[in-house]
C-alpha cells in the first residue's frame, strides 16, 4: 500500500532535486529516516489531544485545567530526557558508521544511566509535593486538586518516558526510524485505549488518565529493552544494533561525552518550555479571548512543527555517520541539503494552513466575535513556524558533531531577550510619555513575539552551522579507528 507521508516528502524532495538544490539519492535517504519520526510526532500530538478530550468529557473543564497545569512539569522532564537523548544520537551515529559496537553499546547504556540519575529525583519531587508545584501555576481549588492527583501518578512514568527517548534516538542514529515509530505510535494507541477504559468504564478520573500514560511508557520501554537485548522483536523484526547489558556499562569518558553534548540540549529544551509560564501570564493580561486565540495558534503551530521531528533527527543521524568515517565534506553536504529539504516542507505545510486559516480556526471556536482573532493568530503562526524548519535543520548537524551550545544560546536569546520583553511591552498600559511609542503595539506585540520566538533561534543556529566550526569540534567525539584502518 502506498505510503502517503513518504510520497509527499519524496515529491517535494524530487522537485528540489530538479532545480539543483539537493541530490535525489540524499532526498530518498533523508525521507526514509524522516517520515516515520514525523508520523510518531503526529501520533503523540493526537494522543495528547485525545487525553484532554476524554478528561473533559468525563470530568469537565476543571479537570482539563488541572491536567493542563500538570502538563508543563511533565514536559520539562521530557525535555531533559530529550536533551540527553540528543547526545545519544550523536554518539551512536558516529559509532554505527564505523561498526564500533562496544563503544556504541556503552554510549547507549551511559545515556540510560545518566537519564535515570536525572529523572528519578524529579519523579520523586513530583510524587511527594504535586499540589505545591501545581499551585505555582494556577489558583483554582478544584483544578489544583485534579492537577495534583494527575501529577502524583504520572510522576511514576517520568523515568520510563525519558528512557524511551534514549531507545528511539539509538535506533534513529543507526538508520532505523521505522521501529521507534511503530513502538511509540503503538504506545500512543495503547494509552488512548487504557484511558478510555479507566475513565469511562472504571471511572477513575484523572488518576486513570495518568495510569494510562505510565502503563504505555512501561510497555514501550519493555519492547525497546527486549529488542536491544535479543537483536529483534516478534512482529517488528530485526534491530540494527544490539546493546550489551553487561559490565562495563560505562566509563568516565563516556559519561563526560554524554554530559558535554547533552547538557546544552537539556538547557535548550527546558528554556523553551519554562518560558511558557511567564508568556501565558502576559497573554492573560489581554483577556480570555486573546488567551484562547494564542493557545489555539500554538497548538496549530505544534502540529505544523512535526516535520522538524523527522528532519532534525535525520540530519543528526546522516551527518553523524559521515563524521564518524571522517568525511567532513559529505557531512557538510548532507547538513545543507537536509536543511533546504526540511525548510521546503515547512513552507509547504505553512502555506496550506495559511490558505485555510479561517477554516482551521473554526475547528476550535464557533463564536463569530472570537474567530477573526483566532484566524489572525493562526496566520502569524504559519509565518513563525517556517523559522522552526531552519533552526531544526541547522541544529541537526550541530547535535551530530557535539557542538550543542549555540542552539541553547539562540533559544535563550529568542525567548528571554526578545519574545518575552516584546510581549510584556505590548501589555503595558501606563501613560508614560517615553513608553507610549511602544505600548500602542498592544496585541501586535504578541504577534511579534510569536515571530521573534522562532526567528532569533533560527538566525543564531544557522550562523553557527554555516561557520563550520562543528566539523572541527566533532573530531573530539569520534570513535577510534578500527585496527587496520
N, C-alpha and C positions, 0 to 999 in steps of 0.2 A: 504494500500500500504506500503511495507517495507520501512523503513527509512534508507537510506544508511549511513548517518552520525552516527546514533545511532548504527547501525550494526557494522560498522568499529571499533568504540570505544569499544563496548562490546566485540568484538573479541579479541582486544588487552588486555582488562581487564580480560577476562576469561583465556587467555594464562598466564598472570601474576599470576592469582589465582591458576592455575595448578602447578606452580613452587613454590607456597607458599609465594609470595611477598605481595599479598593483598587478602582480603576476597571478594568472588564473590558477596555477597549481597551489600557490600560497593561499589564495582565496578559498580553495576547496579544503585545504588542511585546517585553516582557521575556522571555517564553517563547521567542520566535523567536531571541533573542540568546543565551539561557542554555543551551538544551538541547544545541546542538552542542558547546559547551565542556564540558558535563558528560560527554558521550559521549567526548570527547577524553581527559578525565581517567580515565574507566573504561578506555579503551584503553591509556593509559600505565601504569596500575596493573597491568593484565593482562600487559602486556609485561614489566614488572619481575618479576612472579611467574613468568612463563614462563622468563625468563633464569635465575633462580635454580634453578627446577626442572630445566632442561636441564643446567645445570652440575653439579647434584647427581647426576643420573642418569649423566652421562658420567664424572665425576671423583670424586664422593664428598663427604662432609661438609667435609673440609679445604678444598676448593675453594670451597664455599659460604661458609665462614668468611672466606676470602681476599677474595672478591668483596664480602662484607658489610663487611669492613674498608675496602675502597676506596670503597664507595658514598658514605659521608658526604663525602668530598672532592669527588666529582662533584656531590653535592647542594649543597655550598657554592658551587661555580662556577655551578650552575644558579640558585641563589638570587640571586647577583649579577646574572646576566642578567635574571632576573625582576624585580628591583628597577628596573633601568634601563628595562626594557620597560614598567613601570608609569608612568614618565614619558612614554613614547611614547604610550600610550593617552590620557593626559590631554591632551597637546598635539594629537594627531591628531583626537580627537573634537571639541575646540573649533574647530579649523580646518576640519574637514569640514562642520560645520553651517552655516558662512558661505561655503563654497566658496573658502577662501583656499588655492588649490592650490600656489602657490610656497612659502608658509610650511609647509604640510603636508609637502611633499616634503622640505624642509630638516629638519623635525622627525624624519623617518624616517632620512635619511642621517646626521644628527648623532647620533641614538641608536645607529646602527650603528657609527659611528666610535668613540664612547665605549665601547661594549661590547667592541669589538675591542681597544682600548687597555688595558682592564682584564683581559680574559680571556686574551690571548696570553701575558703574563708568567706567569699562573697555570698555563697549559698547559705552558709551558717548565719550571716548577718540578716539576710532576707527572711530566714526562718524564725529568728529569735525576736526581731523588732519590726515586723512588717507594718504595723499600724503607725508607728512613729515615722517610718520612712514615707508612707503614703501621705501623712499629714503635711509633709513638706511641699506637696503638690496641690492638694485640694483641701477643702474645709467642710464639705457636706458630710454630716454624720453617717447617713445611710451608705453613701458612696464609699466613705472611708472604711466602713465595716466590710463591704464587699471586696474592696481592693486589698485590705489586709488578709482576708481569707484566701483570696486568689494568690497573692504573692507568697504567702507562707507555704503553700503546697507546690506552686510552680518552682520555688527555690530548689526543690529536690532534683529538678531536671536541668539545672544550670550546668553542672559539670558534664553531663551526658551530651547536651547540645553543643558545648564547646569541643568535646572530643569528636563529635560527628563532623565538625568543620575540619579538623585535622585529617580525618579519613577521607573526606571529599577532596581536599586540596592535594593529598598524596596521590590519588588516582588521576586528577587532572594534570598534575606535574609529570605523570607517566603516560600521558597521551590518551587517557580514558576519562572522558566526561560523561559517557553514556551510563556507566554503572552507578555513579553517585546520583545522577538524575533519577534513575529507576528507584534507588533505595530511598532517597529523600522525598521524592514526589509520592512514593508509596507510603512513606511515613505520614505525609500530609493527609492522604486519604484515610489512613487508619485513625489519625487524630480526629478528623471530622466524624467518622463513624462512631468512635468511642464517645465523643462528646454528645452525639445525638442520643445515644442510649442513656448516658449518665444524666443528661439534662432533662430529657422528655419522658423517659421510662422510669428511672430510679429517682428522678427529681433531686439530685444532689447539688443543684445550684452552681455557683461559680467554682466551688471545690471540684465538681465533676469536670468542668472545663479545664481546670488546672491539671487534674489527674490525666485527662486525655493527652495533654501536651507532654507530660512526664512519660507516660507509657509509650507514646510514639517515639520519643527520643531514645528510650531504652532499647526498643526493638530495632531501631535503625543502627544504633551503636553495636548491638549484638551481631547484626549482619556484617557490619564493617570488620569487626574483630575476627569473625569466623572466616571471612573471605581472605583477610590478610594472613591468617594463621595457616590455612589449608591451600591457598592459592586459587580458590574457586568457590562459587556458591551454587547450590541447586537452583535451577531455572534461570539464574543470572549468567553463569558461565565463568570463564577464566578471569582472574585478576592479573594485571600486567606486572605486578610486583608482589613479593611475599615479604612479610615482616618477621624478623627473628625475635620472638619474645623470650630472650634468654640473655644472661649476663655476657658482656657488659651492656646494660641498657643505654648508657650514655657515657660521655667523657666531659671533662671540664671545657674542652674546646667546643664540643657540640652545644653545650649549654650556652656558652658565650656567643656562638654564632646565632642561635635562635633568639637570644635576648637582644643582641645588637640589631638584627634585622627586624624582629617583631615589635620591639618597644615603640619605635616611631609610628608603626602602623596601628598599634593599640591606641596611642595618644590621638592619632588622626580619627579613628572610629569614635572614640569617646568624646572628642571635641565636637564632632558633628552631632552626636546625639544629645550631649549635655546642653548645647546651645538652644535646643528646642524649649527648655524650661523658661529662660528669660524671654525668648521670642514670643511664646504663647502669652506670657504675661503682658507684653507690649501690645500684641494684637488685641487682647481682651479690652484694652482701653478704647478701642474703636467701636465696641458694641458687639452684640451676639451675631448680627447678620454678617459682619466682616469676619468674625471668627469662623463662622460656618463656611464662608466662601474660601477663606485661607486654608482651612483644613481640607476641604474638598480638592482644592488646587494641588495641595501637596500629595494627596492620595493619587490623583491623576498623574502627577509627575513621577511618583514612585513606580507606577505601572509602566510609564514610558521609559523609565530608567533601567528596566530589566535587561536590555541588550548589554549594558555595561557589565552585568554579572558574567556574561559569557565572554565578551571580547577582552576585558581586562585580564581575566584568568587565562584565556587562550594566549594572549600576548606574553604573560609571565612564563607559561609553560614552553612556548616555542622559542622565545628569546633565551630563556634559561638553558634549554637544551643546546642551542648554538654556542652559548657562552661556555657550557661545560666541555665542549670539544675544542674550545679556543678560537672559534671562528667568529670574531667580533664583527666582521663585515656583514655576514649573513644575519647576525643578531640585530645589527642596526637596520638592515633592510626589513626584516620581519617587524621590528618595532614601528617603523614608519608606515608600513603597508597595513598592519592591523589597526593602527590609529586612524588612517584615512577610511578604511573599511568600516570600522565601528562608527565613526562620526557620520558617514553617509547613511548608515542605518538609523541613527538617531534623527537625522534630518528628515528621513522618510516618515518615521513614526510621528515626529512633531508636526509635520505638515498635514498628515492625515487627521490627527486630533484637532489641529488648528481649524481645518475646514469644517469640522463637525463640532466645534467647541460648544455651540448652543445646545445641540442635541445631547452632548456628553453631560453638560451641566444639568439638563432636565432629568437625567437618571438619578440625580441626588436630591434635587429640590423641585417642587412644583409651584412655589409661591412666586407669582409674577413680579413682586417687588424686590425679590432677592436674586432671581435668575440672571438679570443682566450683570450684576456684580460678580456672580459666580462665573459667568462666561468670560468676563474681563480677566479675572484671576487665572482662569484656565489658559487663556491666550498668553499671558505672561509666563505661565509655567511651561508652555510649549517653547517659548524663546529661551528660557533659562536651562531647560534640560539638554539642549544641544551642547552646551559647555561641559555638561557631565560626560558626554561622549569623548570630548577632547581630554579632559583630566583623567578619565578612566583609561583611555588608550595610552596616555603618557605615563601613567602610574605603572602599567604592566611591565615595561622594561626596567623601570627603577626597582620595582619589587623583585624582579628576577635576578637583578645584579646585587641586591643587598643595599642599594642606595635609597633608603626609605625615609629619610628625614625631611626631604623637601615637600612631599605631599602633605606632611604634617604641618609644615610652615605655611603652605598655601591654605590649608583648612583653617588654621588659626587666623591668618590674615583676612580671609574672606568673611568668616563668621563674626569674629570678635572685634576686628578693626574697621570693617566696612558695613556688613549687613546689619548687625545689632545696633550700632550707633545711628545709622541712617534711619532705621525703623523707629528708634526712640525719638529722633528729631521730628519725625512726622507726627508723633503723638503729643508733642509739646504744644500747649495752647496758652502759654503765658505771654501777655502782650509786652514783651521786652523788645525795644527797637532793633537791637542787633540780632535778635532771633527771628524777627518777623519775615526776614528774607528766606528763612529756612522752613519755618513751621507751616506756611501755606501749602507745602508739599502734601500734607495730610496723608490720605490713603495712597497717593502716588509714591510715598516713601516706602510703603510695603511692597509695591511693585518693583521699585528699585532694589530693595533688599533681596527679593527673590532672585533677581538677576545677578547682583553682586555676590550672593552666596555661592554661585557656581562659576561665574566669570573669573573672579580673582584666583581661586584654586587652579582653574584651567590654565590661566596665564603663567602662574608660578611653576606649576608642574611641567608644562610644555617647555618653558625656558630651561629648566634643569635637564629635561630629556634631550633637547636639541643641543645643549652644550656638550654632551657626550662623555662627561666625567664618569657616568655609571659603568662604562665598559672597563675603565681602569679599576674602579672600586671592586668590580666582580672578581678580579684576579685574586683578591684576598679570601674569597669564599669558595673557589673552585676546588674540586676533588683532586687528589694527587694522581698523576698519570699512572695508568696500569703498567706493570712490568713489561718491558719490551716496546712501549710506545715511544 
